[in-house]
Amino acid sequence: MENEFFKNRLNITRRHFLSKSAVGLGSMALGSLLVPNLFTGGEESLAQLPLGLPHFAPKAKRVIYLFQNGAPSQLETFDYKPLLNKMAGEDLPESIRGGQRLTGMTASQTKFPLIGSYFDFKQYGQSGAWVSDMFPNMAKIVDELCIIKTMNTEAINHDPALTFIQTGAQVGNRPSMGAWMSYGLGSENKNLPAFCVLLSRGRGNGQGVYSKLWTNGFLDSTHQGVVFSSGEDPILYLKDTDGIDKDSRRRMLDKLAELNHLGFETNGDPEVQAKVQQYEMAYRMQTAVPELTDLSKEPDHIVKMYGPECLVPGTYAANVLLARKLSESGVRFVQLYHQGWDQHGNLPNEMPLQAEDVDRSSAALIMDLKQRGLLDETLVIWGGEFGRTNYCQGTFTKDNYGRDHHPRAYTIWMAGGGVKPGIVYGETDEFGYNIIKDPVHINDFHATVMHLMGLNHEQLTYKHLGRRYRLTDVAGKLVPGIIA
């Protein structure tokens, strides 16, 4: 009997290759579907695989996603609401709240006292965008940014919200954004993965991250994010052990490929193919990764731009610089997670520490990409999983307060890669609570990012358990107002 998983893959391949529509052609990662001479052994057998093809001409070739894990407050970053300062201590009007469900952390509160930002804001750039004083470097590049103030989600707690924005679903075992990009487009560099993950932790209250955020889900395991470590070995177990040289490793992989070929002929499991590809990728990465991850050779002007922390492995600044190097080397999707933005209390003291971690290097990335001529083809995204309430969580004081989770409206920014620079998109009410113009749902965000990468979000699908899945599932629409 024909293996069902392999049959599904072949059906999808035939459908796209026989389609008369130019859009249909190439909606799979050809590198993961076409595997001629895969098991003949040797480095060249995989190097000859073609890259995935976009559905149409892309505006961006690569993505760097600077994810701010824990949800930075939009009211202390880019969504200035002076009314909250004027009404500080007054209760949030029920007409504004509109029955919004609460988390378990504020459900027992009988009052919801409004609180304005402890930090000053100023307007910058031709757009006149408001930026908090905590982000002086981002303020300088505001004309490169597309600030979206009206992101929204249904999820009100971290785990489902994180999973939703990273995978398009609040439940686990769905492919992440990077996995979909790898599946749809492949990698530009045969010596590096299409999807890489970098982790850092700030000095604020942190929420954990976990492998389901960069999982391949039901896609081949070749599309899972490869996590870089901050230790001596950026990729664990990549180095050969003592007594094994490169020629010995090559012979071992060739023999292992032959054995896997025999196993594949017996069971037809495509994961056997995926494993061979992973072994071959690891072999090639042994040469590419050490040089790429060595930041000590960066010139002085780059170190000055990103800040001295960029030479300290595992810091946000070091990861942002490494992200630029990975992207410049052809990695399709680089995902950073910076933890520490969960300010339920002590916000005036914690949030400046987080801002100090990310402000300089985030702005430096944009300037660095631009000076290298790469910004137009690299989409950079900065933001978290939801927003923060306009009312105080817990005891109210003007000098020390916290904010609970707020899914109805929050702010992110995007830059480069086909988005309009120097604009502020969308508008929230004067309380910063509800969206009054141009909402952007998580599904819309995903659809638009895929469009910028040359992918039709409704056509990049994978058949699993009897139905076809996609990143946007059954929703999502483009946001033309932010596309250049």
C-alpha positions as CSV (number, residue, x, y, z in Angstrom):
1,M,0.0,0.0,0.0
2,E,1.3,3.4,-0.9
3,N,2.4,5.4,2.1
4,E,-0.2,8.1,2.9
5,F,2.2,10.8,3.9
6,F,4.3,10.3,0.7
7,K,1.1,10.2,-1.4
8,N,-0.1,13.5,-0.1
9,R,3.2,15.1,-0.9
10,L,3.1,13.7,-4.4
11,N,-0.4,14.9,-4.9
12,I,0.5,18.4,-3.9
13,T,3.5,18.4,-6.2
14,R,1.4,17.3,-9.2
15,R,-1.3,19.8,-8.5
16,H,1.1,22.7,-8.5
17,F,3.2,21.5,-11.4
18,L,0.2,20.7,-13.6
19,S,-1.6,23.9,-12.8
20,K,-2.0,26.4,-15.7
21,S,-1.8,29.2,-13.2
22,A,1.5,30.9,-12.7
23,V,0.5,31.5,-9.1
24,G,0.1,27.8,-8.5
25,L,3.6,27.0,-9.7
26,G,6.2,26.8,-7.0
27,S,4.0,27.1,-4.0
28,M,6.0,24.3,-2.4
29,A,9.7,24.4,-1.4
30,L,11.1,22.6,-4.3
31,G,14.2,21.9,-2.2
32,S,12.1,19.7,0.1
33,L,10.0,18.0,-2.6
34,L,12.4,17.2,-5.4
35,V,15.1,14.8,-4.2
36,P,16.9,13.3,-7.2
37,N,20.0,11.4,-6.3
38,L,19.4,12.2,-2.7
39,F,20.8,8.9,-1.5
40,T,23.8,8.6,-3.8
41,G,25.8,10.3,-1.1
42,G,28.2,13.2,-1.3
43,E,27.8,16.9,-0.6
44,E,26.8,17.7,-4.2
45,S,23.6,15.6,-4.1
46,L,21.8,18.1,-2.0
47,A,23.6,21.2,-3.2
48,Q,22.0,20.8,-6.7
49,L,18.4,21.0,-5.4
50,P,16.5,24.0,-6.7
51,L,15.3,26.7,-4.4
52,G,11.6,27.3,-3.8
53,L,9.8,29.7,-6.1
54,P,7.6,32.5,-4.9
55,H,4.1,32.8,-6.4
56,F,4.8,36.3,-7.7
57,A,7.7,38.9,-7.6
58,P,8.5,39.4,-3.9
59,K,9.2,42.8,-2.3
60,A,11.4,41.1,0.3
61,K,13.7,38.2,0.2
62,R,14.4,37.7,3.9
63,V,12.8,38.4,7.3
64,I,14.4,39.4,10.6
65,Y,11.8,39.2,13.3
66,L,12.8,41.0,16.6
67,F,10.2,39.5,18.8
68,Q,9.8,41.3,22.2
69,N,8.6,38.4,24.3
70,G,6.2,39.3,27.2
71,A,4.4,42.2,25.4
72,P,5.9,45.7,25.7
73,S,3.3,48.4,26.6
74,Q,2.2,50.3,23.6
75,L,1.3,53.2,25.9
76,E,5.0,53.5,26.9
77,T,6.4,53.0,23.4
78,F,4.6,54.5,20.4
79,D,0.9,55.1,21.3
80,Y,0.9,58.4,23.2
81,K,-2.3,59.1,25.1
82,P,-2.2,62.3,27.1
83,L,-5.8,61.9,28.2
84,L,-4.7,59.0,30.5
85,N,-2.4,61.4,32.4
86,K,-5.1,63.9,32.8
87,M,-7.5,61.3,34.1
88,A,-5.0,59.4,36.2
89,G,-6.7,57.5,39.0
90,E,-10.2,57.8,37.5
91,D,-12.0,54.6,36.7
92,L,-12.0,53.2,33.2
93,P,-15.5,54.0,31.8
94,E,-17.6,50.9,31.3
95,S,-18.6,52.3,27.9
96,I,-15.0,52.1,26.8
97,R,-14.3,48.7,28.3
98,G,-17.4,47.2,26.8
99,G,-17.4,44.0,28.7
100,Q,-13.8,43.1,27.8
101,R,-12.9,39.8,29.5
102,L,-10.2,40.0,32.1
103,T,-7.2,37.9,33.1
104,G,-7.2,36.1,36.4
105,M,-4.7,38.7,37.6
106,T,-7.2,41.6,37.5
107,A,-10.6,39.8,37.5
108,S,-10.9,40.4,41.3
109,Q,-10.3,44.2,41.0
110,T,-13.4,46.3,41.7
111,K,-11.8,49.4,40.2
112,F,-9.7,49.9,37.0
113,P,-7.9,53.2,37.6
114,L,-6.5,54.8,34.5
115,I,-2.8,55.5,34.4
116,G,-0.8,57.5,31.8
117,S,2.7,56.9,30.8
118,Y,5.4,57.8,33.4
119,F,7.6,58.7,30.5
120,D,7.5,61.7,28.2
121,F,6.9,61.5,24.4
122,K,8.0,63.7,21.6
123,Q,7.2,63.8,17.9
124,Y,9.8,62.8,15.3
125,G,10.3,62.6,11.6
126,Q,8.2,63.7,8.7
127,S,5.3,61.6,9.9
128,G,5.3,63.3,13.3
129,A,5.2,59.9,15.0
130,W,5.1,60.0,18.8
131,V,8.0,58.0,20.4
132,S,8.7,57.6,24.1
133,D,11.9,59.1,25.5
134,M,13.0,55.6,26.4
135,F,13.7,54.9,22.7
136,P,16.0,57.8,21.5
137,N,17.7,55.7,18.8
138,M,14.5,54.4,17.3
139,A,13.2,58.0,17.3
140,K,16.1,58.9,15.0
141,I,15.1,56.3,12.4
142,V,11.3,56.9,12.6
143,D,11.2,57.9,8.9
144,E,12.3,54.3,8.1
145,L,9.6,52.7,10.2
146,C,6.0,51.7,9.4
147,I,4.4,51.9,12.9
148,I,1.2,49.9,13.2
149,K,-0.9,50.9,16.2
150,T,-3.9,48.6,15.6
151,M,-2.6,45.1,15.9
152,N,-5.2,42.9,17.7
153,T,-5.7,39.3,18.7
154,E,-8.2,37.1,20.6
155,A,-5.7,35.6,23.0
156,I,-5.4,37.3,26.4
157,N,-2.7,35.1,28.0
158,H,0.9,34.7,27.0
159,D,1.0,31.1,25.9
160,P,-1.9,31.1,23.4
161,A,-1.0,34.7,22.3
162,L,2.7,33.7,21.7
163,T,1.7,30.6,19.9
164,F,-0.9,32.4,17.8
165,I,1.4,35.2,16.5
166,Q,4.2,32.7,15.8
167,T,2.2,29.8,14.3
168,G,-1.2,31.2,13.3
169,A,-3.1,29.1,15.9
170,Q,-3.5,29.2,19.6
171,V,-2.9,25.4,19.9
172,G,0.4,23.7,19.5
173,N,1.9,21.5,16.7
174,R,1.3,24.0,13.9
175,P,4.2,25.1,11.7
176,S,5.7,28.5,12.8
177,M,6.1,31.5,10.4
178,G,9.7,30.6,9.8
179,A,8.9,27.0,9.0
180,W,6.2,28.1,6.5
181,M,8.8,30.4,4.8
182,S,11.3,27.6,4.7
183,Y,8.7,25.3,3.2
184,G,7.5,27.8,0.7
185,L,10.8,29.4,-0.4
186,G,13.7,27.3,0.8
187,S,17.1,28.8,1.7
188,E,19.3,31.1,-0.4
189,N,22.4,29.4,1.0
190,K,22.9,25.6,0.7
191,N,25.3,25.8,3.7
192,L,22.9,27.4,6.2
193,P,19.3,26.6,7.3
194,A,16.4,28.6,6.0
195,F,15.2,29.3,9.5
196,C,17.4,30.3,12.5
197,V,16.4,31.2,16.1
198,L,18.3,33.4,18.5
199,L,17.4,33.8,22.2
200,S,18.2,36.5,24.8
201,R,16.9,37.6,28.1
202,G,16.5,41.1,29.4
203,R,16.4,42.4,33.0
204,G,12.6,42.7,33.3
205,N,10.0,40.2,34.4
206,G,10.3,37.4,31.8
207,Q,8.0,34.9,30.1
208,G,9.5,31.7,28.8
209,V,9.9,30.7,25.2
210,Y,9.7,27.1,24.0
211,S,10.4,25.0,21.0
212,K,6.8,24.9,19.8
213,L,7.2,28.6,18.8
214,W,9.7,27.6,16.1
215,T,8.5,24.1,15.4
216,N,8.0,22.6,12.0
217,G,4.7,21.1,13.2
218,F,3.4,18.7,10.6
219,L,5.9,19.9,7.9
220,D,9.1,18.0,7.3
221,S,11.5,18.4,10.2
222,T,14.0,20.1,7.8
223,H,11.8,23.2,8.2
224,Q,12.2,23.5,12.0
225,G,14.1,26.5,13.3
226,V,17.7,25.9,14.2
227,V,18.5,27.4,17.6
228,F,21.9,29.1,18.1
229,S,23.4,29.0,21.5
230,S,25.2,31.8,23.3
231,G,27.8,29.3,24.6
232,E,31.2,28.3,23.2
233,D,29.5,26.2,20.6
234,P,26.8,28.2,18.8
235,I,25.3,25.0,17.4
236,L,25.4,22.1,19.9
237,Y,27.0,18.9,18.7
238,L,28.0,20.4,15.4
239,K,31.8,19.8,15.9
240,D,33.3,16.5,15.1
241,T,34.5,14.5,18.1
242,D,38.2,13.8,18.7
243,G,39.5,11.3,16.2
244,I,37.0,12.1,13.5
245,D,38.2,14.2,10.6
246,K,36.2,15.7,7.7
247,D,36.9,12.8,5.3
248,S,35.9,10.2,7.9
249,R,32.7,12.1,8.5
250,R,32.0,12.3,4.7
251,R,32.4,8.5,4.4
252,M,30.2,7.9,7.4
253,L,27.4,10.1,6.0
254,D,27.6,8.4,2.6
255,K,27.2,5.0,4.1
256,L,24.4,6.2,6.4
257,A,22.6,7.6,3.3
258,E,22.8,4.2,1.7
259,L,21.2,2.6,4.7
260,N,18.5,5.2,4.9
261,H,17.8,4.6,1.3
262,L,17.1,1.0,2.0
263,G,14.8,2.0,4.9
264,F,13.0,4.5,2.7
265,E,12.3,1.8,0.0
266,T,10.7,-0.3,2.7
267,N,8.5,2.3,4.6
268,G,8.3,5.3,2.2
269,D,8.5,7.6,5.2
270,P,9.5,11.1,4.0
271,E,11.1,11.8,7.4
272,V,13.9,9.5,6.3
273,Q,14.6,11.9,3.5
274,A,14.4,14.8,5.9
275,K,17.0,13.2,8.2
276,V,19.4,12.7,5.4
277,Q,19.0,16.4,4.5
278,Q,19.6,17.4,8.1
279,Y,22.8,15.3,8.3
280,E,24.1,16.9,5.1
281,M,23.2,20.4,6.3
282,A,25.0,19.8,9.6
283,Y,28.1,18.7,7.6
284,R,28.1,21.8,5.5
285,M,27.4,24.0,8.5
286,Q,30.6,22.8,10.2
287,T,32.5,25.1,7.8
288,A,30.0,28.0,7.5
289,V,28.9,28.5,11.1
290,P,32.2,29.2,13.0
291,E,33.2,32.1,10.8
292,L,29.7,33.5,10.7
293,T,29.2,33.5,14.4
294,D,32.6,35.1,15.2
295,L,31.7,38.7,16.0
296,S,35.1,39.6,17.3
297,K,36.2,40.5,13.7
298,E,33.5,43.1,13.2
299,P,35.0,46.5,12.4
300,D,35.0,49.2,15.1
301,H,32.4,51.4,13.3
302,I,29.9,48.4,13.4
303,V,30.6,47.8,17.1
304,K,30.1,51.5,17.8
305,M,26.8,51.4,15.9
306,Y,25.4,48.4,17.7
307,G,27.0,49.1,21.1
308,P,29.7,47.3,23.1
309,E,27.1,44.7,24.2
310,C,27.2,43.3,20.7
311,L,30.5,41.6,21.5
312,V,28.9,39.7,24.5
313,P,27.5,36.4,23.3
314,G,23.8,35.9,24.1
315,T,22.9,39.6,24.5
316,Y,20.2,41.1,22.4
317,A,22.7,43.3,20.7
318,A,24.9,40.4,19.8
319,N,21.9,38.5,18.5
320,V,20.8,41.4,16.4
321,L,24.2,41.7,14.8
322,L,24.3,37.9,14.2
323,A,20.9,38.2,12.7
324,R,22.2,40.7,10.2
325,K,25.1,38.4,9.3
326,L,22.8,35.4,8.9
327,S,20.4,37.3,6.8
328,E,23.1,38.8,4.7
329,S,24.4,35.2,4.2
330,G,21.1,34.1,2.8
331,V,19.1,32.7,5.8
332,R,15.5,33.2,4.8
333,F,13.9,33.8,8.2
334,V,15.8,34.9,11.4
335,Q,13.7,34.8,14.6
336,L,14.9,36.6,17.7
337,Y,13.2,36.3,21.1
338,H,14.1,38.9,23.8
339,Q,12.4,38.0,27.1
340,G,11.6,40.4,29.9
341,W,8.7,42.6,28.8
342,D,6.0,41.3,31.2
343,Q,5.5,44.4,33.4
344,H,2.5,43.6,35.6
345,G,4.1,45.8,38.2
346,N,7.1,48.0,38.7
347,L,6.9,49.2,35.1
348,P,8.6,52.6,35.6
349,N,11.7,50.8,36.9
350,E,11.8,47.7,34.7
351,M,10.8,48.9,31.3
352,P,13.7,51.4,30.9
353,L,16.1,48.4,31.4
354,Q,14.3,46.5,28.6
355,A,14.4,49.6,26.4
356,E,18.1,50.1,27.0
357,D,18.7,46.5,25.9
358,V,17.0,46.9,22.6
359,D,16.8,50.5,21.5
360,R,20.3,51.1,20.1
361,S,20.9,47.7,18.4
362,S,17.4,47.6,16.8
363,A,17.9,51.1,15.3
364,A,21.5,50.1,14.3
365,L,20.1,47.1,12.4
366,I,18.0,49.3,10.2
367,M,20.8,51.7,9.5
368,D,23.3,48.9,8.9
369,L,21.0,47.1,6.4
370,K,20.4,50.4,4.7
371,Q,24.1,51.3,4.3
372,R,24.7,47.8,2.9
373,G,21.9,48.2,0.3
374,L,20.0,45.3,2.0
375,L,17.1,47.1,3.7
376,D,14.9,47.1,0.6
377,E,15.0,43.4,0.4
378,T,15.0,42.6,4.1
379,L,11.8,42.9,6.1
380,V,12.4,43.7,9.8
381,I,9.6,43.3,12.4
382,W,9.7,44.6,16.0
383,G,6.9,43.8,18.5
384,G,5.2,41.5,21.0
385,E,2.2,39.2,21.3
386,F,-0.4,41.6,22.6
387,G,-0.7,45.0,24.3
388,R,-1.1,46.4,27.8
389,T,-4.1,47.8,29.6
390,N,-4.6,51.5,30.1
391,Y,-5.5,50.9,33.7
392,C,-3.3,49.9,36.6
393,Q,-3.0,46.4,37.8
394,G,-2.9,46.2,41.5
395,T,-2.2,49.2,43.8
396,F,-2.3,52.5,41.9
397,T,0.4,55.1,42.3
398,K,1.6,57.6,39.7
399,D,5.2,56.7,40.3
400,N,4.9,52.9,40.2
401,Y,2.4,50.8,38.4
402,G,1.8,47.8,36.2
403,R,-0.4,47.0,33.3
404,D,-2.3,43.8,32.5
405,H,-2.7,42.1,29.1
406,H,-4.7,43.8,26.5
407,P,-5.5,42.0,23.2
408,R,-7.7,44.6,21.6
409,A,-5.0,47.0,20.4
410,Y,-1.3,47.2,20.4
411,T,1.7,48.5,18.4
412,I,4.5,47.0,16.4
413,W,6.7,48.4,13.7
414,M,8.0,47.1,10.4
415,A,10.8,48.4,8.2
416,G,12.3,47.7,4.8
417,G,11.2,44.8,2.6
418,G,8.4,46.5,0.7
419,V,6.6,48.3,3.5
420,K,5.9,52.0,3.4
421,P,8.5,53.9,5.4
422,G,7.8,56.9,7.7
423,I,4.1,56.2,8.2
424,V,1.8,55.5,11.2
425,Y,-0.9,53.1,10.3
426,G,-4.2,52.8,12.2
427,E,-5.6,54.7,15.2
428,T,-6.9,53.9,18.6
429,D,-9.3,55.9,20.7
430,E,-8.2,58.6,23.1
431,F,-8.1,56.0,25.9
432,G,-5.8,53.7,23.9
433,Y,-8.2,50.9,24.5
434,N,-10.2,50.3,21.3
435,I,-9.3,50.5,17.6
436,I,-11.2,53.2,15.7
437,K,-9.5,53.0,12.3
438,D,-7.7,50.4,10.2
439,P,-7.5,47.3,12.4
440,V,-4.8,44.7,11.7
441,H,-5.6,41.2,13.0
442,I,-2.8,38.6,13.5
443,N,-4.1,36.7,10.5
444,D,-3.9,39.9,8.4
445,F,-0.4,40.5,9.6
446,H,0.6,37.0,8.5
447,A,-1.1,37.3,5.2
448,T,0.8,40.6,4.5
449,V,4.2,39.3,5.6
450,M,3.7,36.4,3.2
451,H,2.7,38.7,0.4
452,L,5.8,40.8,0.9
453,M,7.8,37.6,0.5
454,G,6.0,36.8,-2.7
455,L,3.7,34.1,-1.3
456,N,-0.1,33.9,-1.6
457,H,-1.2,33.0,1.9
458,E,-4.3,31.1,0.6
459,Q,-2.2,29.0,-1.8
460,L,0.7,27.9,0.4
461,T,-0.9,24.9,2.0
462,Y,-0.1,21.5,3.3
463,K,-2.4,18.5,3.5
464,H,-2.5,17.0,7.0
465,L,-5.1,14.7,8.6
466,G,-7.5,15.1,5.7
467,R,-7.5,18.8,5.2
468,R,-5.2,21.5,3.9
469,Y,-3.6,23.8,6.4
470,R,-2.0,27.2,6.0
471,L,-0.5,29.8,8.2
472,T,-3.6,32.0,8.1
473,D,-5.9,28.9,8.4
474,V,-9.3,30.2,7.2
475,A,-8.8,33.9,7.7
476,G,-6.5,36.7,6.9
477,K,-6.5,39.6,4.4
478,L,-3.8,41.8,3.0
479,V,-3.2,45.2,4.5
480,P,-2.5,47.3,1.4
481,G,-2.1,50.5,3.3
482,I,1.3,49.5,4.6
483,I,2.6,48.0,1.3
484,A,4.9,50.3,-0.7
